[in-house]
Amino acid sequence: MAEPADLFAADSGAGGAASGTGMRLTGGAASGDVIFLEDGLSFWGGVDPDSGTIIDTHHPACGQSVTGKVVAMPTSRGSCSGSGVLLELALNGLAPAALIFGEAEEILTLGALVAGRVFDRPVPVLRLPPDLFQKLSAATRAMIDDDGLAIDDSHMPLADADLSELRLTAGDQSMLGGAEGPVTAMALDIICRLAVMQGADRLVDVTRGHIDGCILAHDANLKFAETMAAKGALIRIPTTINAISIDRRNWRQQGVDHAFGSRASRLADSYVDMGAVPSFTCAPYLLGDPPAAGEMHRLVGIQRGDLCQQRSWRAHAENSRLPGPVRRHDGPRALLRHLCGQRQAGTADRRACSGSDGCR
């Protein structure tokens, strides 16, 4: 039997940019029909978490299902809430078979990492060099296994994300080795993988945090928070919590549906039990002890449901008030960062703190 053709061999004359090797960002085996999207897709508001159907009426693939498919797109777009939508799909057995990107992507990658590491529902995520990624446009079926990526009759090797690229301190390495418990080790491992994907070269300590992923947008939010709390997760840095889906004290008197109100309350309780301050405010910078100059403060949220061009509105607001830089990230990463008090630095931070991002 003939060997599969190597359509993914590095193109000549590419100046060394094409290596013929993709990066495996999350593990797992998968196979399925390929959906190639020329335009990025927001999973928040763009994919129905109860069916896996693309519901963004402005997207060319509207009406198609991502369930069981190998979804290839340059990168995702839209709200960071897409992490939670992918997690919900995975928990419901409706996730894509795999995701393949041609550019940096962190929203859906985070959802896949959480699905695999926390819930044992792996969704393989690959990143290919742009020239190799474009060759997927003619593919009909793909398979991912330990040997690499097979596309129809073609094959390419895959390299695992190399955490050795990060300059970790002795404390980081000890934490990764489980010295502070398996939950903290898992949290830091996910952060490290995201850091490598973003091109960061080190981690820095974070001194403050704010969790915005605390509204009951869907059951995945609650399952994530309660599962982490049950595993013994404890927040290590001062962390406030955003407004929630209900009036925590008066929702019963207000006639809120009991099933919804009790689940929304449990979601808030889980974060408080893990150590978050029960501030329940969208404006933590107005509290009595705001971050001081030089502190690293993380504004994070997964369930705002805001539009792409509005995603950073609160980060801009906080950057106009606080003496230190503020960035916004998705909710699971909020908790993971706050469990180990760290996030990535390096090229990602230099990009994030450009003048256009409002960093001071």
Secondary structure as the mmCIF struct_conf table of DSSP 4:
data_model
#
loop_
_struct_conf.conf_type_id
_struct_conf.id
_struct_conf.beg_label_comp_id
_struct_conf.beg_label_asym_id
_struct_conf.beg_label_seq_id
_struct_conf.end_label_comp_id
_struct_conf.end_label_asym_id
_struct_conf.end_label_seq_id
HELX_LH_PP_P HELX_LH_PP_P1 ALA A 2 PRO A 4
STRN STRN1 ALA A 5 ALA A 5
TURN_TY1_P TURN_TY1_P1 LEU A 7 PHE A 8
BEND BEND1 ALA A 9 ALA A 9
HELX_LH_PP_P HELX_LH_PP_P2 ALA A 10 ASP A 11
TURN_TY1_P TURN_TY1_P2 SER A 12 GLY A 13
BEND BEND2 ALA A 14 ALA A 14
TURN_TY1_P TURN_TY1_P3 GLY A 15 GLY A 16
BEND BEND3 GLY A 20 GLY A 20
STRN STRN2 GLY A 22 THR A 26
STRN STRN3 ALA A 30 PHE A 36
BEND BEND4 GLU A 38 ASP A 39
BEND BEND5 PHE A 43 PHE A 43
TURN_TY1_P TURN_TY1_P4 TRP A 44 GLY A 46
STRN STRN4 VAL A 47 VAL A 47
TURN_TY1_P TURN_TY1_P5 PRO A 49 SER A 51
STRN STRN5 THR A 53 ILE A 54
TURN_TY1_P TURN_TY1_P6 THR A 57 HIS A 58
BEND BEND6 HIS A 59 HIS A 59
TURN_TY1_P TURN_TY1_P7 PRO A 60 GLY A 63
STRN STRN6 SER A 65 SER A 65
TURN_TY1_P TURN_TY1_P8 THR A 67 GLY A 68
BEND BEND7 LYS A 69 LYS A 69
STRN STRN7 VAL A 70 MET A 73
BEND BEND8 PRO A 74 PRO A 74
BEND BEND9 GLY A 78 GLY A 78
TURN_TY1_P TURN_TY1_P9 CYS A 80 SER A 81
HELX_RH_AL_P HELX_RH_AL_P1 GLY A 82 LEU A 91
TURN_TY1_P TURN_TY1_P10 ASN A 92 GLY A 93
BEND BEND10 ALA A 95 ALA A 95
BEND BEND11 ALA A 97 ALA A 97
STRN STRN8 ALA A 98 PHE A 101
BEND BEND12 GLY A 102 GLU A 103
HELX_RH_AL_P HELX_RH_AL_P2 ILE A 107 PHE A 119
BEND BEND13 ASP A 120 ASP A 120
STRN STRN9 VAL A 125 ARG A 127
HELX_RH_AL_P HELX_RH_AL_P3 PRO A 130 GLN A 134
HELX_RH_3T_P HELX_RH_3T_P1 LYS A 135 ALA A 138
STRN STRN10 ARG A 141 ASP A 145
TURN_TY1_P TURN_TY1_P11 ASP A 146 ASP A 147
STRN STRN11 GLY A 148 ILE A 151
TURN_TY1_P TURN_TY1_P12 ASP A 152 ASP A 153
STRN STRN12 SER A 154 MET A 156
STRN STRN13 LEU A 158 ASP A 160
HELX_RH_3T_P HELX_RH_3T_P2 LEU A 163 GLU A 165
BEND BEND14 LEU A 166 LEU A 166
STRN STRN14 ARG A 167 ARG A 167
HELX_RH_AL_P HELX_RH_AL_P4 ALA A 170 LEU A 176
TURN_TY1_P TURN_TY1_P13 GLY A 177 GLU A 180
HELX_RH_AL_P HELX_RH_AL_P5 PRO A 182 GLN A 198
TURN_TY1_P TURN_TY1_P14 GLY A 199 GLY A 199
STRN STRN15 ALA A 200 ASP A 205
STRN STRN16 ARG A 208 ILE A 211
BEND BEND15 ILE A 215 ILE A 215
BEND BEND16 ALA A 217 HIS A 218
HELX_RH_AL_P HELX_RH_AL_P6 ASP A 219 ALA A 230
TURN_TY1_P TURN_TY1_P15 LYS A 231 GLY A 232
BEND BEND17 ILE A 237 ILE A 237
STRN STRN17 THR A 239 ILE A 241
BEND BEND18 SER A 245 ILE A 246
TURN_TY1_P TURN_TY1_P16 ARG A 248 GLY A 255
HELX_RH_AL_P HELX_RH_AL_P7 HIS A 258 ASP A 273
TURN_TY1_P TURN_TY1_P17 MET A 274 GLY A 275
STRN STRN18 VAL A 277 VAL A 277
BEND BEND19 CYS A 282 CYS A 282
HELX_RH_3T_P HELX_RH_3T_P3 PRO A 284 LEU A 286
BEND BEND20 LEU A 287 ASP A 289
HELX_LH_PP_P HELX_LH_PP_P3 PRO A 290 ALA A 292
TURN_TY1_P TURN_TY1_P18 ALA A 293 GLY A 294
STRN STRN19 HIS A 297 VAL A 300
BEND BEND21 ILE A 302 ILE A 302
HELX_RH_3T_P HELX_RH_3T_P4 CYS A 308 GLN A 310
TURN_TY1_P TURN_TY1_P19 ARG A 311 SER A 312
HELX_RH_AL_P HELX_RH_AL_P8 TRP A 313 ARG A 321
BEND BEND22 PRO A 323 GLY A 324
STRN STRN20 VAL A 326 HIS A 329
HELX_RH_AL_P HELX_RH_AL_P9 GLY A 331 CYS A 340
TURN_TY1_P TURN_TY1_P20 GLY A 341 GLY A 341
STRN STRN21 GLN A 342 GLY A 346
HELX_RH_AL_P HELX_RH_AL_P10 THR A 347 ALA A 352
TURN_TY1_P TURN_TY1_P21 CYS A 353 CYS A 353
BEND BEND23 SER A 354 SER A 354
HELX_RH_3T_P HELX_RH_3T_P5 GLY A 355 ASP A 357
TURN_TY1_P TURN_TY1_P22 GLY A 358 GLY A 358
#
